[in-house]
Amino acid sequence: MTRADTWWQVGQEPARQVVSLGVALTLTAVALDVLLVGSLTLFFDLCFVALCLGLAALVRRQDFYLVALLPPVLMVVVFGFVAVVARDAIADPRDSLLQAVVSGVATHGVALFVGYALCLGWLGWRLRRKGDLASELGRELGQPAD
C-alpha cells in the first residue's frame, strides 16, 4: 500500500473472509432487528446497504468477482435461513418457504438495489482509479484490452 492509498481504496482481505464476514454481519443485523422489533425493519435495510459498501472496500482486487455477486446471493440465502427459523419475521407464517423468501426479498428490494449499486460502484471506482477501466477489466479477467 502506497502512502497515498487509504484503507477504503485498497482492500486486502481474501474473498472467503469477506463472504464469512458478510454472512455473520447480516445474520447479526437480522438477529438484532428480530429480537428488538419482531420483524425486519429499516434498521436491517440500512445495515445491509452499509455492509455491501464495506465488503466492497475490504476485498482484495483479485477477488472482486465474488464480491460483485455477493449482495443478492447473501440476501436470498439469509432470507432462506430466516424463513426456516422465524418465517413471521419476513412474511406471513402460513406462507411456504419459497413464498416467504420471495416476499422478504421483495419487501427489502430497495435495500438490495441500493446496496448492490453501491457495491458495484465502489468496485468499479477501485478499478478505475488505477487507469483505463477497459484495460483494468481485461487484466482482471486475464484478457488483453483492445
C-alpha positions as CSV (number, residue, x, y, z in Angstrom):
1,M,0.0,0.0,0.0
2,T,1.5,3.3,-1.0
3,R,1.4,6.4,1.1
4,A,-1.5,7.9,-0.9
5,D,-3.6,4.8,-0.6
6,T,-6.1,4.5,2.2
7,W,-7.9,1.5,3.7
8,W,-11.1,2.2,1.6
9,Q,-9.1,2.3,-1.7
10,V,-7.0,-0.8,-1.2
11,G,-8.7,-3.8,0.4
12,Q,-6.5,-6.7,1.5
13,E,-9.0,-9.4,2.6
14,P,-9.5,-12.6,0.6
15,A,-13.0,-13.4,-0.7
16,R,-13.5,-16.3,1.7
17,Q,-13.1,-14.0,4.7
18,V,-15.2,-11.2,3.2
19,V,-18.0,-13.6,2.5
20,S,-17.8,-15.1,6.0
21,L,-17.9,-11.5,7.4
22,G,-20.8,-10.6,5.2
23,V,-22.9,-13.6,6.4
24,A,-22.0,-13.1,10.0
25,L,-22.8,-9.4,10.0
26,T,-26.1,-9.9,8.0
27,L,-27.2,-12.5,10.5
28,T,-26.3,-10.2,13.3
29,A,-28.4,-7.4,11.9
30,V,-31.3,-9.9,11.4
31,A,-31.0,-11.2,14.9
32,L,-30.9,-7.7,16.5
33,D,-33.9,-6.5,14.4
34,V,-36.0,-9.6,15.1
35,L,-35.1,-9.5,18.9
36,L,-35.9,-5.8,19.2
37,V,-38.9,-5.4,16.9
38,G,-40.0,-8.9,15.9
39,S,-39.6,-8.4,12.1
40,L,-37.1,-6.9,9.7
41,T,-37.3,-3.1,9.5
42,L,-35.4,-0.1,8.1
43,F,-32.6,-1.0,10.6
44,F,-31.9,-4.2,8.6
45,D,-32.1,-2.3,5.3
46,L,-29.6,0.3,6.4
47,C,-27.2,-2.3,7.9
48,F,-27.4,-4.3,4.6
49,V,-26.6,-1.2,2.5
50,A,-23.6,-0.3,4.7
51,L,-22.5,-3.9,4.7
52,C,-22.4,-4.1,0.9
53,L,-20.3,-0.9,0.8
54,G,-18.0,-2.2,3.5
55,L,-17.4,-5.6,1.8
56,A,-16.5,-3.9,-1.5
57,A,-14.0,-1.8,0.4
58,L,-12.4,-4.8,2.2
59,V,-11.9,-7.3,-0.6
60,R,-8.6,-7.6,-2.5
61,R,-8.5,-6.9,-6.2
62,Q,-8.2,-10.5,-7.4
63,D,-11.5,-11.4,-5.6
64,F,-13.7,-8.6,-7.0
65,Y,-15.8,-11.0,-9.0
66,L,-17.0,-13.0,-6.0
67,V,-18.0,-9.8,-4.0
68,A,-19.6,-8.4,-7.1
69,L,-22.1,-11.3,-7.0
70,L,-22.4,-11.4,-3.2
71,P,-25.3,-8.9,-2.3
72,P,-28.2,-10.7,-4.0
73,V,-26.9,-14.1,-3.1
74,L,-26.4,-13.1,0.5
75,M,-29.9,-11.6,0.9
76,V,-31.6,-14.7,-0.6
77,V,-29.5,-17.2,1.5
78,V,-30.1,-15.2,4.7
79,F,-33.8,-14.8,4.0
80,G,-34.0,-18.6,3.3
81,F,-32.5,-19.2,6.7
82,V,-34.8,-16.7,8.3
83,A,-37.8,-18.3,6.5
84,V,-36.9,-21.7,8.1
85,V,-36.2,-20.3,11.6
86,A,-38.6,-17.3,12.0
87,R,-40.8,-17.1,9.0
88,D,-43.0,-14.5,10.5
89,A,-40.1,-12.0,10.6
90,I,-40.2,-11.7,6.8
91,A,-43.6,-13.0,5.7
92,D,-46.9,-14.4,6.8
93,P,-46.2,-17.5,9.0
94,R,-48.6,-19.6,6.7
95,D,-46.5,-18.8,3.6
96,S,-44.4,-21.6,2.0
97,L,-40.6,-21.4,2.3
98,L,-40.2,-20.1,-1.3
99,Q,-43.1,-17.6,-0.9
100,A,-41.5,-16.3,2.3
101,V,-38.1,-15.8,0.7
102,V,-39.7,-14.0,-2.3
103,S,-41.8,-11.9,0.0
104,G,-38.7,-10.9,2.0
105,V,-36.6,-10.0,-1.0
106,A,-39.5,-8.0,-2.5
107,T,-40.1,-6.2,0.8
108,H,-36.4,-5.3,1.1
109,G,-35.7,-4.9,-2.6
110,V,-34.8,-1.2,-2.3
111,A,-32.1,-2.0,0.2
112,L,-30.9,-4.8,-2.1
113,F,-30.8,-2.4,-5.1
114,V,-29.1,0.4,-3.3
115,G,-26.6,-1.9,-1.6
116,Y,-25.8,-3.7,-4.8
117,A,-25.4,-0.5,-6.8
118,L,-23.0,0.9,-4.1
119,C,-21.0,-2.3,-4.1
120,L,-20.6,-2.4,-7.8
121,G,-19.9,1.3,-8.0
122,W,-17.2,1.1,-5.3
123,L,-15.6,-1.9,-7.1
124,G,-15.7,-0.1,-10.4
125,W,-14.2,3.0,-8.8
126,R,-11.4,0.9,-7.4
127,L,-10.7,-0.5,-10.8
128,R,-11.0,2.9,-12.5
129,R,-8.6,4.8,-10.2
130,K,-5.7,2.7,-11.5
131,G,-6.2,3.7,-15.1
132,D,-8.4,2.9,-18.0
133,L,-11.4,0.8,-16.9
134,A,-11.4,-1.4,-20.0
135,S,-7.7,-2.3,-19.6
136,E,-8.2,-2.9,-15.9
137,L,-11.2,-5.3,-16.5
138,G,-9.2,-7.0,-19.2
139,R,-6.3,-7.5,-16.8
140,E,-8.6,-8.8,-14.1
141,L,-10.3,-11.3,-16.5
142,G,-6.9,-12.3,-18.0
143,Q,-7.7,-10.9,-21.4
144,P,-5.7,-8.2,-23.2
145,A,-7.6,-4.9,-23.8
146,D,-8.1,-3.7,-27.4
